[in-house]
Amino acid sequence: MTLEVASDVIATLLEEAARASPLECCGILHGKGERIDAASPAANVADDPARRFEIDPMALLTAHKAARAGGPELLGYYHSHPQGHPVPSATDCEHSSGDGKVWAIVAGDEVTFWRDGEQGFEPVAHELT
């Protein structure tokens, strides 16, 4: 299945990655079903934000509460690889939970999407809308 992504989401991800560089940016992807309509930046609270990301737990809690109250679904997460490639790193793979969420990875001027499946990360085709 192809993921639909609003074009302004891509713009947000690229802007956030550029703003945060040389540190990793991170945040939450919102939408419904297989459509990502919005991205919410979050603080990177990792102990080494130049090499890792950890989304601020309060941002996650807020997104889950909003979804339960009828707001947009929390479809996944995003982060950047300021010095790397837009593919899951070894560290990303270590943190794979198999929960089916979408991960967007930003590197340079490229954004790729991945599904966190039972067998690890699988690339997800996407189209801009």
N, C-alpha and C positions, 0 to 999 in steps of 0.2 A: 504494500500500500504506500502511496506517495503522501508525504506530509505537506500540508499547505502552510506557508509561512508568510505573514504580512511583511511587505517590503520595509516598512518602518521598523520592524523588529531587527532585521539585518542591519539597518543603519544604526540602531541603538547599540547592538553588539559591537560593531566596528568602532563606534565612538567611545564606548566604555573601555574597550581593549586599548585604544590609543591613549586615552586619558590615564589609565592605570599603569601603563608601561613605564618602567621595566618590571613592575609587579603584575601578578595575575589578577584579573578582574573576575568577578563571579556574580551570579544572580539566578533568578527564577524565571521560567518560561510558563506563561499562562495561555489558556485558550479553552477549546472544547473539542472533544474527540480527537481528530487528526489535524486540527488547525491551531497553529500558534498565532495568537492575536497581539500579545504583549510580552515584554521582557521587563522585569523589575530588578534594577541593580541592587546588590547587597554588599555589605562590608565583608571583606576577606579577612577572617579572624585566624587564619592559619599561623602557626609559629614561624614559618618561613614563606611569606607571601610572594617571594621572588621565584619560588620553585614549587609551591603547593597552593591549593585553595581550600578554604572551608567557609561555607556560607554561614553568615551570622545566624545562630539558632532562632533569634527573635524574628528575623525576616521569614524564616521557614514557618514558624508558629503563626505569624500573621497571615501568611498565604493560605495555610491550611484552614484557619478560622474563617477567612473570607470565602473560601470554596464551600465550606460547610454551611455558610449563611446564604448560599445561592450565588456567590460571585463566580468568577472564572475558575476553571479547574487548574490545579498545579500539574502541568504536563511534564515538566522536567526542569533542567538546570543548564546553566551555561558557565563557561570559564574560558580564559585565554591561555595560550602558550606563547608568551612574548618572544622567546628565543627558540621556539620549536615549530612543529608542524601541526596541522589541524586534524590530528588523529589521536586516539586515546593513548596516553603514555603508560609506562609500566605502573606508575603510581595510580593513575586512573583505573587501570585494570584491577589493581589490588583492592580498590574500593567499590568495584562492581557488586551490586546487590541482587541483580536479576529481577528488579521490581518493575521492569517494563517502561520506566521513565525514559524520556528523550534527553540526551545530552547534546548541547551545541558546543563546539570547540572553535575558537577564533585564533587564527595565527596569520599575521600580516593582514592582507586584505581578503582573506578567505574564511568562510564559515562553513563548517560541515556539521552534519547531524548524525547521531548514533542512538540506537536503542539498547538499553541496558537489559539484555535478555538473560535467560537461564544459562546460556553457554558463553556469556560475556558480551562485549559490544559488537553490534552488527551495524553496518552503514545503513542510513535511511535516505532514500531518494526524497527530494523536496522540490517544490515549485513555489515561486514567489507569486503573491496575489496582491 
